[in-house]
Amino acid sequence: MWFSAAARMYARARRSARSATSMPWAPPSHQPWGHSSNRDGNKNEFRHMSTLGTYASLTHMARNGSSRSMFMSRVVSDVAVSAAGPAAGAPASTRADFPGVKLESLPWDHTFVRELPADLETRNMVRQVEGALFSLVSPTPPAGVPYLISYSSQVAQLVGLDPTECERPEFPLLMSGAAPLPGSRSYAASYGGHQFGVWAGQLGDGRAITLGEVVNPVSGQRWELQLKGAGKTPYSRRADGRAVLRSSLREYVCSEAMAALGVPTTRALSLVGTGEPVLRDMFYNGNARWEPGAVVCRVAPSFVRFGSFQLPVTRGAGEVGLVKLAADWLMKYHYPELAASPQPYLALLREVIHRTGRLVADWQALGFVHGVLNTDNMSILGLTIDYGPFGFLDKFDPDWTPNLTDASGRRYSYRNQPEAVQFNLIMLGNALLAADLVTREGAEEALGEYSKVLSNLYNARMAAKLGLHEYDMALSHELMRLMYDDDADFTNTFRALCSVSSLDEEGEQQQQQPGSSGSESRPGSGSPGLPAALSASLNGGQPLRPERVAAWRQWLQAYRASLRADGVPDAQRQAAQRAVCPKFIPRQHLLQWAIEAAEKGDYSELEALMEVLERPYDEQPDAPAKYSSLPPEEMVRPGICMLSCSS
């Protein structure tokens, strides 16, 4: 019955979405972000959318380091754990005079395992887990000797940990699961999910083990620490519970890069090598190979997902009550402002919808493609979570997906992300409906707000990227069409537009200095007649045909007219544009270079990349050109630009 209700809710939400006509690249059917089109077809027939759419510089590596027993004798003997959480009246932000606590003194507050139903079976074996929201389980120590690859001082400070603690020789043992972190109560969460639109039943944390919740003693913020790749759990199914360096490095880098870009995201405290090889078949074609193992310590206020609410309602009346328990816990610790609402569960659904809409708007404005938007990969807090085969658009193609598994259907392509997320929200609403926590009418009304929230914020983001007071639909749509037709690099094109003058073309040529980022191209360098930076971002930097140059010049004329109409001085407007149009993103080939070096034991490429990505909107003139350049031709291939879920 509840699945039929979902169908009705989905249809109602789709009808509501048809009124949101501000997004680029939607087909005439006005369905949210449209259907896939064939990029290999005639570009002239492509229809645009109008609606929803240093070597080992960290030297404290325990390659020959302490054994687990040595660590236990050094640290566990003087554990100082506070289970009561932060002191009352803790200030709202961290203090510069507070260096952070030691590993032994992290202030744990295990509300999730203390207040919610646990799996009664304590043996760590793969099985169906019923009547519980989690299973207590300990990490499985790796067979090798763990070693530190990298850590984030910023994330250490977020959780209230003294960053220098990450340089202790014991740290890699703790963050690989080779030794228990004092005060932790580790568990794996139970949840289900729709994968590629099909209900998959029980999924759960198959290789992610949460160590518990830490409350920053100064800010009062609650953070969960989770080890991804730390061994099997009851939810591992046929997998080994491990992760490889390749995927772990990607998640570590992108988590922090997204935070620097201003996108809501889970964070990453550390990247640790396990010293144990892991067998993986990257392309699922029978050519498995041994890869270096790794564990990333992920950090978030909570890792609860949409699927946490879905699974119980599929198992009958005996488990439906788990939905209310999970919702109550969530509101108590993460949405306390909703407690006073006359309909708190509907208010919760609406807030999740709004947060998620804003998140997707951020993704679309930056050209980010998640790649695996199953309901079990959707954060209930509106965070980007589970970095698998993700990617950022290089060449602008709305149908591009970084997921090889999705290459045929492109369900999770850039174009289709917003609609895929809408489906996921409807499945969440349906779970709350089945648990009698919301009414159908209330849920449908709340779900109808998704497209409006997404459209409004996307429009604002795109207006800001173009330096305009208001979103100009016609101007933006034509820009997207030009970008598609001329294989424009998404990120570099918008960054190049930050240098365009509002003066007419002749005036601009007189005032600009030759060789500057906004000067007109010289013959033989890109396309004559276009600003150099813009020309370099089009057609792989190769000259355009005269008619294509003419099309861009016509658009630039209209764009300059809009800039002049707004009346904002160029210097002021261009600075504002650069603050929202990044120069640096974690491109696939940059990640691959870091992976290849790291697999050889050289982490200098990783550290250099992380340093650049800390300030994505700054010009960073001393940064090597490779960090803002298009991928070399040899890097545009499966396994780099497109990946599988194998990790």
C-alpha positions as CSV (number, residue, x, y, z in Angstrom):
1,M,0.0,0.0,0.0
2,W,2.7,2.4,0.9
3,F,4.4,1.9,-2.5
4,S,1.3,2.9,-4.3
5,A,1.2,6.0,-2.1
6,A,4.7,6.8,-3.2
7,A,3.6,6.6,-6.8
8,R,0.9,9.2,-6.2
9,M,3.2,11.4,-4.3
10,Y,5.8,11.2,-7.0
11,A,3.3,12.1,-9.7
12,R,2.0,15.1,-7.6
13,A,5.6,16.3,-7.1
14,R,6.4,16.0,-10.8
15,R,3.3,18.1,-11.7
16,S,4.4,20.7,-9.1
17,A,7.9,20.8,-10.7
18,R,6.5,21.8,-14.0
19,S,6.0,25.3,-12.9
20,A,9.7,25.8,-12.1
21,T,10.9,27.0,-15.5
22,S,14.2,28.7,-14.7
23,M,16.8,25.9,-15.0
24,P,18.9,25.3,-18.1
25,W,18.8,22.4,-20.3
26,A,15.3,20.9,-19.9
27,P,13.3,19.4,-22.8
28,P,9.9,20.6,-23.8
29,S,8.2,17.9,-21.7
30,H,9.1,20.0,-18.7
31,Q,10.0,17.0,-16.6
32,P,12.5,17.8,-13.8
33,W,15.9,18.1,-15.5
34,G,14.7,16.1,-18.5
35,H,15.6,12.9,-20.2
36,S,19.0,11.9,-21.5
37,S,19.9,12.9,-25.0
38,N,22.5,11.4,-27.2
39,R,25.6,13.6,-27.2
40,D,26.9,11.7,-30.2
41,G,23.9,12.9,-32.2
42,N,23.4,16.1,-34.2
43,K,24.3,18.9,-31.9
44,N,22.0,21.2,-33.9
45,E,19.1,19.0,-32.7
46,F,20.1,19.1,-29.1
47,R,17.3,20.7,-27.1
48,H,18.1,22.8,-24.1
49,M,16.3,22.5,-20.8
50,S,14.1,25.0,-19.0
51,T,13.3,23.3,-15.7
52,L,14.6,21.0,-13.0
53,G,18.2,19.9,-13.4
54,T,56.9,16.4,-0.5
55,Y,57.5,12.6,-0.2
56,A,55.9,11.4,3.0
57,S,55.8,14.9,4.3
58,L,53.8,13.7,7.3
59,T,56.6,11.6,8.6
60,H,54.9,10.0,11.6
61,M,54.2,6.8,9.7
62,A,54.3,3.7,11.9
63,R,55.6,1.4,9.1
64,N,58.0,0.0,11.8
65,G,55.8,1.4,14.6
66,S,54.2,0.3,17.8
67,S,52.3,-2.9,18.0
68,R,48.8,-2.9,19.3
69,S,49.9,-4.1,22.7
70,M,52.5,-1.3,22.9
71,F,49.8,1.2,22.3
72,M,47.5,-0.3,24.8
73,S,50.1,-0.1,27.5
74,R,51.0,3.5,26.6
75,V,47.6,5.0,26.3
76,V,44.7,3.0,27.6
77,S,46.2,2.7,31.0
78,D,45.5,6.4,31.6
79,V,42.2,6.9,29.8
80,A,40.3,10.0,30.7
81,V,36.9,9.9,29.1
82,S,34.0,12.2,29.6
83,A,30.7,10.5,28.8
84,A,28.5,13.4,29.8
85,G,29.3,15.7,26.9
86,P,30.1,19.4,27.0
87,A,29.8,21.6,30.0
88,A,26.6,23.6,30.2
89,G,27.0,27.1,28.6
90,A,29.8,26.2,26.3
91,P,30.4,29.0,23.8
92,A,29.1,28.6,20.3
93,S,32.5,28.6,18.6
94,T,35.9,27.3,19.1
95,R,38.5,29.5,20.9
96,A,41.9,30.3,19.5
97,D,43.4,29.7,23.0
98,F,42.0,26.2,23.2
99,P,44.5,23.8,21.5
100,G,42.2,20.8,21.7
101,V,42.2,17.6,23.8
102,K,44.3,14.5,23.6
103,L,43.2,11.3,22.0
104,E,42.6,9.7,25.4
105,S,40.4,12.6,26.5
106,L,38.0,13.0,23.6
107,P,34.6,13.9,25.2
108,W,32.4,11.0,24.0
109,D,28.6,11.1,24.3
110,H,27.2,7.9,22.8
111,T,23.5,9.0,22.4
112,F,22.9,6.8,19.3
113,V,23.8,3.5,21.0
114,R,22.5,4.6,24.3
115,E,19.0,5.7,23.2
116,L,18.2,3.6,20.2
117,P,17.5,-0.2,19.8
118,A,20.6,-2.3,19.3
119,D,21.0,-5.7,17.5
120,L,20.7,-8.4,20.2
121,E,23.1,-10.7,18.3
122,T,26.6,-9.7,19.3
123,R,28.5,-12.0,16.9
124,N,29.9,-10.2,13.9
125,M,28.5,-12.3,11.1
126,V,26.7,-11.4,7.9
127,R,22.9,-11.7,8.4
128,Q,19.6,-9.9,8.3
129,V,19.4,-7.6,11.3
130,E,15.8,-7.1,12.6
131,G,14.3,-4.9,15.3
132,A,17.4,-2.7,15.5
133,L,18.9,0.4,14.1
134,F,22.5,-0.7,14.6
135,S,24.8,-3.6,15.5
136,L,27.7,-3.2,18.0
137,V,30.8,-4.3,16.2
138,S,34.6,-3.7,16.5
139,P,36.9,-2.9,13.6
140,T,39.0,-5.8,12.4
141,P,42.7,-5.0,12.7
142,P,44.5,-5.2,9.3
143,A,47.1,-7.8,8.7
144,G,49.7,-5.1,7.9
145,V,51.3,-2.3,9.9
146,P,49.2,0.9,9.5
147,Y,50.9,4.1,8.5
148,L,49.7,7.7,8.3
149,I,49.4,9.3,4.9
150,S,47.6,12.6,5.7
151,Y,45.4,14.3,8.2
152,S,43.3,17.5,8.3
153,S,44.2,19.9,11.1
154,Q,40.9,21.7,10.4
155,V,38.8,18.7,11.0
156,A,40.8,17.8,14.1
157,Q,39.9,21.3,15.5
158,L,36.2,20.7,14.5
159,V,36.0,17.7,16.8
160,G,38.0,19.4,19.6
161,L,41.2,17.3,19.0
162,D,44.6,18.9,19.3
163,P,45.9,18.5,15.7
164,T,49.3,17.5,16.9
165,E,47.7,14.3,18.3
166,C,47.4,13.2,14.7
167,E,51.2,13.0,14.5
168,R,51.6,10.5,17.4
169,P,52.8,7.1,16.2
170,E,49.7,5.6,17.7
171,F,47.4,7.6,15.6
172,P,47.5,5.3,12.5
173,L,46.7,2.3,14.6
174,L,43.6,4.0,16.0
175,M,42.4,5.3,12.7
176,S,42.8,2.0,10.9
177,G,41.0,-0.1,13.5
178,A,44.2,-1.8,14.6
179,A,43.7,-0.6,18.1
180,P,40.6,0.7,19.9
181,L,40.2,4.4,20.4
182,P,39.8,4.9,24.2
183,G,36.2,5.7,25.1
184,S,34.7,4.7,21.8
185,R,31.6,2.4,21.4
186,S,31.8,1.3,17.8
187,Y,28.8,0.1,15.7
188,A,27.6,-0.3,12.2
189,A,24.2,1.2,11.3
190,S,21.3,-0.7,9.7
191,Y,19.5,0.8,6.7
192,G,18.0,-0.1,3.4
193,G,17.7,1.7,0.1
194,H,16.6,2.1,-3.5
195,Q,19.6,1.5,-5.8
196,F,19.1,2.9,-9.3
197,G,15.4,3.2,-8.5
198,V,14.9,-0.4,-7.3
199,W,14.4,-1.5,-3.7
200,A,17.5,-3.4,-2.6
201,G,16.4,-4.4,0.9
202,Q,18.8,-4.4,3.8
203,L,22.1,-2.7,3.0
204,G,23.7,-1.0,6.1
205,D,27.3,-0.1,6.9
206,G,29.1,-2.9,5.1
207,R,32.6,-1.5,5.7
208,A,32.0,1.7,7.7
209,I,32.2,1.4,11.5
210,T,31.3,4.4,13.6
211,L,33.4,4.9,16.6
212,G,30.9,7.1,18.4
213,E,29.9,10.7,18.9
214,V,32.3,13.3,20.1
215,V,31.1,16.7,21.4
216,N,33.5,19.6,20.9
217,P,34.1,20.9,24.5
218,V,34.2,24.5,23.3
219,S,31.7,24.8,20.5
220,G,29.3,22.1,21.8
221,Q,29.0,20.7,18.3
222,R,28.4,17.0,18.0
223,W,30.5,14.9,15.6
224,E,30.5,11.2,14.7
225,L,33.8,9.6,13.8
226,Q,33.6,6.7,11.3
227,L,36.2,4.4,9.9
228,K,35.5,3.4,6.3
229,G,37.3,0.2,5.3
230,A,37.9,-1.1,8.8
231,G,36.6,-4.6,8.3
232,K,33.4,-6.7,8.0
233,T,30.1,-6.0,9.7
234,P,26.8,-7.8,9.8
235,Y,25.9,-5.8,6.7
236,S,28.9,-6.6,4.5
237,R,27.0,-9.1,2.4
238,R,29.6,-10.8,0.1
239,A,32.2,-8.0,0.6
240,D,35.4,-8.0,2.7
241,G,34.8,-4.8,4.6
242,R,38.0,-3.2,3.3
243,A,38.8,-0.2,1.1
244,V,41.6,0.5,-1.3
245,L,43.9,3.6,-1.3
246,R,42.5,4.6,-4.7
247,S,39.0,5.2,-3.5
248,S,39.9,6.3,0.0
249,L,42.2,9.1,-1.3
250,R,39.5,10.3,-3.6
251,E,37.0,10.5,-0.7
252,Y,39.5,12.2,1.6
253,V,40.4,14.8,-0.9
254,C,36.9,15.6,-2.1
255,S,35.4,15.8,1.3
256,E,37.7,18.6,2.2
257,A,37.6,20.2,-1.2
258,M,33.8,20.4,-1.1
259,A,34.0,22.0,2.4
260,A,36.4,24.6,1.0
261,L,34.0,25.2,-1.9
262,G,31.2,25.9,0.6
263,V,29.1,22.9,-0.1
264,P,27.5,21.0,2.8
265,T,29.5,17.8,3.2
266,T,30.8,15.1,5.4
267,R,34.4,15.7,6.4
268,A,37.6,13.6,6.6
269,L,40.0,13.6,9.5
270,S,42.6,11.3,8.2
271,L,43.8,8.9,5.5
272,V,45.7,5.9,6.8
273,G,47.3,3.1,4.8
274,T,46.7,-0.4,6.3
275,G,49.8,-2.2,5.0
276,E,47.5,-4.9,3.8
277,P,46.7,-5.5,0.1
278,V,43.1,-5.7,-1.0
279,L,41.9,-7.5,-4.1
280,R,39.6,-5.5,-6.3
281,D,38.1,-5.8,-9.8
282,M,37.8,-2.2,-10.9
283,F,35.8,-2.8,-14.0
284,Y,34.0,-6.0,-12.9
285,N,35.5,-7.8,-15.9
286,G,37.4,-10.6,-14.2
287,N,40.7,-8.7,-14.1
288,A,41.1,-8.3,-10.4
289,R,44.3,-7.0,-9.0
290,W,45.8,-6.4,-5.5
291,E,45.8,-2.8,-4.4
292,P,47.1,-1.0,-1.3
293,G,44.5,-1.0,1.5
294,A,43.5,2.2,3.3
295,V,41.0,3.6,5.8
296,V,39.6,7.1,5.8
297,C,38.2,8.5,9.0
298,R,35.0,10.3,8.0
299,V,33.4,12.9,10.3
300,A,29.9,14.3,10.3
301,P,27.3,15.4,12.8
302,S,25.4,12.3,11.9
303,F,25.6,9.6,9.2
304,V,21.9,8.8,9.3
305,R,20.5,8.3,5.8
306,F,17.1,8.3,4.0
307,G,17.4,4.5,4.0
308,S,17.5,4.4,7.8
309,F,13.8,5.3,7.7
310,Q,12.9,3.1,4.8
311,L,14.0,-0.3,5.9
312,P,11.8,-0.7,9.0
313,V,8.6,0.1,7.2
314,T,9.2,-2.7,4.7
315,R,9.3,-5.3,7.5
316,G,5.9,-5.0,8.9
317,A,4.2,-3.6,11.9
318,G,6.8,-5.0,14.3
319,E,9.5,-2.7,13.1
320,V,7.6,0.4,11.9
321,G,8.1,2.0,15.4
322,L,11.8,2.2,14.7
323,V,11.0,5.1,12.3
324,K,9.6,7.2,15.1
325,L,12.5,6.4,17.4
326,A,15.0,7.4,14.8
327,A,13.1,10.6,14.0
328,D,12.8,11.5,17.6
329,W,16.5,11.0,18.2
330,L,17.3,13.0,15.1
331,M,15.2,16.0,16.2
332,K,16.5,15.8,19.7
333,Y,20.1,16.2,18.7
334,H,20.2,17.6,15.2
335,Y,16.9,19.4,14.7
336,P,16.0,20.7,18.2
337,E,14.3,23.8,16.7
338,L,11.5,21.5,15.3
339,A,10.4,20.2,18.7
340,A,7.9,23.0,19.2
341,S,6.2,22.5,15.9
342,P,2.6,21.4,16.0
343,Q,3.5,18.8,13.4
344,P,7.2,18.0,14.2
345,Y,7.6,15.1,11.8
346,L,6.2,17.0,8.9
347,A,8.4,19.9,9.9
348,L,11.3,17.4,9.8
349,L,10.4,16.2,6.3
350,R,10.1,19.8,5.1
351,E,13.5,20.8,6.5
352,V,15.2,17.8,5.0
353,I,13.6,18.7,1.6
354,H,14.7,22.3,1.8
355,R,18.3,21.4,2.9
356,T,18.5,18.8,0.1
357,G,17.2,21.2,-2.5
358,R,19.8,23.7,-1.5
359,L,22.5,21.0,-1.7
360,V,21.5,20.0,-5.2
361,A,21.5,23.6,-6.3
362,D,25.1,23.9,-5.0
363,W,26.0,20.7,-7.0
364,Q,24.5,21.9,-10.2
365,A,26.1,25.4,-10.0
366,L,29.5,23.9,-9.5
367,G,29.2,21.1,-12.1
368,F,29.5,18.4,-9.5
369,V,28.1,14.9,-10.2
370,H,27.7,12.5,-7.3
371,G,27.4,9.4,-9.4
372,V,25.5,7.1,-7.0
373,L,22.4,8.9,-5.7
374,N,20.7,5.9,-4.2
375,T,18.6,6.5,-1.1
376,D,21.2,4.9,1.1
377,N,23.6,7.5,-0.1
378,M,21.4,10.5,0.9
379,S,22.2,12.3,4.2
380,I,19.2,13.2,6.4
381,L,21.1,16.4,7.3
382,G,21.5,17.5,3.7
383,L,25.2,16.8,3.4
384,T,27.1,15.4,0.5
385,I,27.9,11.9,1.6
386,D,29.5,8.7,0.3
387,Y,32.1,9.8,-2.3
388,G,32.3,7.0,-4.8
389,P,32.5,7.4,-8.5
390,F,31.9,11.2,-8.3
391,G,33.3,13.8,-10.6
392,F,33.2,17.4,-11.7
393,L,32.3,18.4,-15.3
394,D,35.3,19.1,-17.4
395,K,33.8,19.3,-20.9
396,F,30.2,20.5,-20.5
397,D,27.9,17.6,-21.2
398,P,24.6,17.5,-19.3
399,D,24.4,13.7,-19.9
400,W,27.8,12.9,-18.4
401,T,28.0,10.5,-15.5
402,P,31.3,9.5,-13.7
403,N,29.8,6.1,-12.9
404,L,30.6,3.4,-15.4
405,T,27.7,1.3,-13.9
406,D,25.4,4.1,-15.0
407,A,26.9,4.6,-18.5
408,S,23.9,3.1,-20.3
409,G,20.9,4.5,-18.3
410,R,22.6,7.7,-17.0
411,R,20.1,7.9,-14.2
412,Y,22.5,9.9,-12.1
413,S,24.0,12.1,-14.8
414,Y,24.4,15.8,-14.3
415,R,21.2,16.5,-16.1
416,N,19.2,13.9,-14.1
417,Q,20.6,14.5,-10.6
418,P,17.8,16.8,-9.5
419,E,15.1,14.4,-10.5
420,A,16.9,11.4,-8.9
421,V,17.1,13.3,-5.7
422,Q,13.4,14.2,-5.9
423,F,12.6,10.5,-6.2
424,N,14.7,9.9,-3.1
425,L,12.9,12.5,-1.1
426,I,9.6,11.0,-2.1
427,M,10.8,7.6,-0.8
428,L,11.7,9.3,2.5
429,G,8.3,11.0,2.7
430,N,6.7,7.6,1.9
431,A,8.5,6.0,4.8
432,L,7.3,8.7,7.2
433,L,3.8,8.2,5.8
434,A,3.9,4.5,6.3
435,A,4.9,5.0,9.9
436,D,1.9,7.3,10.4
437,L,4.1,10.3,11.2
438,V,2.8,12.5,8.4
439,T,-0.3,12.8,6.4
440,R,-0.4,12.3,2.7
441,E,-1.6,15.8,2.0
442,G,1.1,17.3,4.3
443,A,3.9,15.2,2.7
444,E,2.8,16.1,-0.9
445,E,2.7,19.7,-0.1
446,A,6.2,19.6,1.5
447,L,7.6,17.6,-1.4
448,G,6.2,20.1,-3.9
449,E,8.5,22.7,-2.4
450,Y,11.6,20.9,-3.5
451,S,11.6,22.2,-7.0
452,K,11.0,25.8,-5.9
453,V,13.8,25.7,-3.3
454,L,16.2,24.2,-5.9
455,S,15.2,26.5,-8.7
456,N,15.4,29.7,-6.6
457,L,18.9,28.9,-5.2
458,Y,20.2,27.6,-8.5
459,N,19.0,30.8,-10.2
460,A,20.7,32.9,-7.5
461,R,23.9,30.9,-7.8
462,M,24.0,31.3,-11.6
463,A,23.3,35.0,-11.4
464,A,26.2,35.4,-9.0
465,K,28.5,33.4,-11.3
466,L,27.6,35.8,-14.1
467,G,28.0,38.9,-11.9
468,L,24.3,39.9,-12.4
469,H,21.8,41.2,-9.9
470,E,19.1,38.8,-11.2
471,Y,19.1,35.6,-13.1
472,D,18.7,36.1,-16.8
473,M,17.1,32.9,-18.2
474,A,17.6,33.7,-21.9
475,L,21.2,34.8,-21.4
476,S,22.0,31.7,-19.3
477,H,20.4,29.2,-21.6
478,E,22.2,30.6,-24.6
479,L,25.5,30.4,-22.7
480,M,24.8,26.7,-21.8
481,R,24.0,26.0,-25.5
482,L,27.3,27.6,-26.6
483,M,29.2,25.7,-23.9
484,Y,27.8,22.4,-25.1
485,D,28.3,23.1,-28.8
486,D,32.0,24.1,-28.2
487,D,33.0,21.5,-25.6
488,A,33.5,24.3,-23.0
489,D,35.3,23.4,-19.8
490,F,32.6,24.1,-17.2
491,T,34.7,25.5,-14.4
492,N,37.2,27.5,-16.5
493,T,34.5,29.0,-18.7
494,F,32.8,30.6,-15.7
495,R,36.1,31.7,-14.2
496,A,37.0,33.3,-17.5
497,L,33.8,35.3,-17.5
498,C,35.0,36.9,-14.3
499,S,37.5,38.8,-16.4
500,V,35.1,40.1,-19.0
501,S,34.7,43.9,-19.0
502,S,31.3,45.6,-19.2
503,L,32.7,48.0,-21.8
504,D,31.9,47.5,-25.4
505,E,34.3,45.3,-27.3
506,E,36.4,48.2,-28.8
507,G,36.7,49.9,-25.4
508,E,37.7,46.6,-23.8
509,Q,40.5,46.0,-26.3
510,Q,41.9,49.5,-25.7
511,Q,41.9,49.2,-21.9
512,Q,43.1,45.6,-21.4
513,Q,46.8,44.8,-21.2
514,P,48.1,42.2,-23.7
515,G,48.6,38.8,-22.1
516,S,46.2,39.5,-19.2
517,S,43.5,36.9,-18.4
518,G,40.8,39.1,-20.0
519,S,42.7,40.3,-23.1
520,E,41.6,39.5,-26.6
521,S,43.3,36.4,-28.1
522,R,46.2,36.9,-30.5
523,P,46.2,35.1,-33.8
524,G,47.5,31.6,-33.4
525,S,46.5,31.4,-29.6
526,G,43.1,30.1,-29.3
527,S,40.3,31.9,-31.1
528,P,41.1,35.4,-32.3
529,G,38.4,37.9,-31.3
530,L,37.6,36.2,-28.0
531,P,39.0,37.0,-24.5
532,A,42.1,34.7,-24.1
533,A,40.9,33.0,-20.9
534,L,37.5,32.2,-22.5
535,S,39.1,31.0,-25.7
536,A,41.4,28.7,-23.8
537,S,38.4,27.1,-22.1
538,L,36.6,26.3,-25.4
539,N,37.2,23.4,-27.7
540,G,40.2,22.1,-25.8
541,G,41.9,25.4,-26.4
542,Q,41.9,24.9,-30.1
543,P,40.7,27.6,-32.5
544,L,36.9,27.7,-33.2
545,R,35.4,28.0,-36.6
546,P,34.6,31.6,-37.6
547,E,30.8,31.1,-37.2
548,R,31.4,29.8,-33.7
549,V,33.5,32.8,-32.8
550,A,30.7,35.0,-34.2
551,A,28.1,33.2,-32.0
552,W,30.2,33.8,-28.9
553,R,30.9,37.4,-29.8
554,Q,27.1,37.9,-30.1
555,W,26.5,36.4,-26.7
556,L,29.3,38.5,-25.2
557,Q,27.7,41.6,-26.6
558,A,24.4,40.8,-24.8
559,Y,26.3,39.8,-21.7
560,R,28.1,43.1,-21.6
561,A,24.9,45.0,-22.1
562,S,23.4,43.2,-19.0
563,L,26.5,44.1,-17.0
564,R,26.2,47.8,-17.9
565,A,22.5,47.8,-17.1
566,D,23.3,46.6,-13.6
567,G,25.8,49.4,-13.2
568,V,28.2,47.7,-10.8
569,P,31.9,48.8,-11.3
570,D,33.8,46.1,-13.0
571,A,36.4,45.7,-10.3
572,Q,33.7,45.2,-7.7
573,R,31.6,42.9,-9.8
574,Q,34.6,40.8,-11.0
575,A,35.8,40.3,-7.4
576,A,32.3,39.1,-6.4
577,Q,32.3,36.7,-9.4
578,R,35.6,35.2,-8.5
579,A,34.3,34.5,-5.0
580,V,31.7,32.1,-6.4
581,C,33.5,30.8,-9.5
582,P,36.3,28.5,-8.4
583,K,39.5,28.2,-10.2
584,F,40.5,24.9,-8.6
585,I,38.4,21.8,-8.2
586,P,39.4,18.1,-7.6
587,R,39.5,17.1,-11.2
588,Q,39.7,13.4,-12.0
589,H,43.1,13.5,-13.5
590,L,44.6,15.4,-10.6
591,L,43.2,12.8,-8.2
592,Q,44.7,10.1,-10.4
593,W,48.1,11.6,-10.3
594,A,48.0,11.8,-6.5
595,I,46.8,8.2,-6.4
596,E,49.6,6.9,-8.7
597,A,52.2,8.7,-6.6
598,A,50.7,7.5,-3.3
599,E,50.6,3.9,-4.4
600,K,54.4,4.2,-4.8
601,G,54.8,5.7,-1.4
602,D,55.1,9.4,-2.5
603,Y,52.5,11.6,-0.9
604,S,53.9,14.9,-2.1
605,E,51.4,15.1,-4.9
606,L,48.5,14.6,-2.5
607,E,49.8,17.2,-0.1
608,A,50.3,19.7,-2.9
609,L,46.8,19.1,-4.3
610,M,45.2,19.5,-0.9
611,E,47.1,22.8,-0.4
612,V,45.7,24.2,-3.6
613,L,42.2,23.0,-3.0
614,E,42.1,24.7,0.4
615,R,41.6,28.0,-1.4
616,P,39.6,27.2,-4.5
617,Y,38.4,30.7,-5.2
618,D,41.8,32.4,-4.8
619,E,43.9,33.2,-7.9
620,Q,47.0,31.5,-6.4
621,P,49.4,32.7,-9.1
622,D,52.2,30.5,-7.8
623,A,50.2,27.4,-8.2
624,P,51.3,25.2,-11.1
625,A,49.1,25.5,-14.2
626,K,48.2,21.8,-14.1
627,Y,45.9,22.4,-11.2
628,S,43.5,24.5,-13.3
629,S,44.1,22.9,-16.7
630,L,42.1,20.5,-18.8
631,P,42.9,16.9,-18.4
632,P,45.6,15.6,-20.8
633,E,44.2,13.4,-23.6
634,E,45.7,10.3,-22.1
635,M,43.8,10.9,-18.9
636,V,40.4,10.9,-20.5
637,R,39.6,7.2,-20.2
638,P,37.7,4.8,-18.1
639,G,39.3,4.3,-14.7
640,I,40.0,8.0,-14.5
641,C,37.3,10.1,-15.9
642,M,34.7,7.4,-15.3
643,L,34.9,4.9,-12.5
644,S,33.0,1.9,-11.1
645,C,31.7,1.5,-7.6
646,S,34.6,-0.9,-6.9
647,S,36.7,0.4,-4.0
